[in-house]
Amino acid sequence: MDTGNLLDIIQHRRSVRVYKTGKVTDQQLNTILEAARWAPSGANTQPWEFVVTRDRKKMKKVREIYSNEWRDRKKEDPVHYKGLKKDYVGDVSVLALACGDARTKQVYLTTRQTSDREKLFQASIANSVQQMMLAAASMNLGTVWVSVREEVEPELRELFKVPDELRLLWVMPIGHASSWPKAKPRRPIAAFTHYEVYDRKKLRQDSDIHAWPKN
Ligand SMILES: Cc1cc2nc3c(=O)[nH]c(=O)nc-3n(C[C@H](O)[C@H](O)[C@H](O)COP(=O)(O)O)c2cc1C
């Protein structure tokens, strides 16, 4: 066990948005999926399912789907829409779609409220994604968490034949970073940690929240 090494990997991980050519080997991909396998999950339901592709044609189509969304949103609101084009979803060694089987929510027997079940479900899948990202970072491979908004979901679902029983939550490129990005600022531990009771002096003002995100 080596906490220092783990923290090094955690701090090394970045969201990589520009990739260079170079293969993620099958062995590397397997290590990444093995990391997902060991994620904690609500009631050990292991709700994750990953659709993984190396197919350039499919990736090109994914890029087109995201570009169309970007173009439509920009057209709707040219002044305020600040979304960036997500070309990185189409230019990478491996693209993984993080899905989850929503039927697993039925076995959270002691959890009654729909929103509580949803929390367990999404958190479990997010854990597996995060573990994959750390495993990738440990091999100096880049990843980035890409949201799947309702505007793009139906087309992605159709392209990858994702069954109705599954939710399609995130897309994750995995590949070799063109250059390793610089770390983004992080809040200090003291700013978000409260001992014994919540320290209201630390409650952020709306203006602090809106000044975020910092690049
Ligand atoms: C739930 C979630 C959704 C995200 N969605 C996107 C996204 O759609 N596109 C993107 O480029 N980055 C996305 N990110 C990555 C964040 O922007 C990134 O993690 C954050 O800016 C910190 O940078 P770092 O990952 O390099 O430390 C997402 C991250 C999370 C956790």
The ligand as a Gaussian input file, in Angstrom:
#p B3LYP/6-31G(d) Opt

LIG

0 1
 C      -19.854000      15.153000     -13.994000
 C      -18.815000      15.822000     -14.850000
 C      -19.152000      16.276000     -16.111000
 C      -18.202000      16.887000     -16.934000
 N      -18.550000      17.256000     -18.199000
 C      -17.595000      17.736000     -19.031000
 C      -17.884000      17.998000     -20.402000
 O      -19.011000      17.813000     -20.864000
 N      -16.898000      18.433000     -21.187000
 C      -15.635000      18.630000     -20.719000
 O      -14.760000      19.021000     -21.498000
 N      -15.308000      18.409000     -19.424000
 C      -16.249000      17.957000     -18.573000
 N      -15.933000      17.675000     -17.261000
 C      -14.536000      17.876000     -16.783000
 C      -14.393000      19.105000     -15.872000
 O      -14.515000      20.282000     -16.610000
 C      -13.017000      19.027000     -15.185000
 O      -12.960000      17.851000     -14.409000
 C      -12.750000      20.225000     -14.278000
 O      -12.704000      21.414000     -15.019000
 C      -11.423000      20.088000     -13.509000
 O      -10.345000      19.902000     -14.391000
 P       -9.415000      18.597000     -14.300000
 O      -10.290000      17.393000     -14.552000
 O       -8.369000      18.755000     -15.394000
 O       -8.799000      18.562000     -12.952000
 C      -16.875000      17.086000     -16.436000
 C      -16.548000      16.621000     -15.159000
 C      -17.498000      15.982000     -14.379000
 C      -17.086000      15.443000     -13.025000

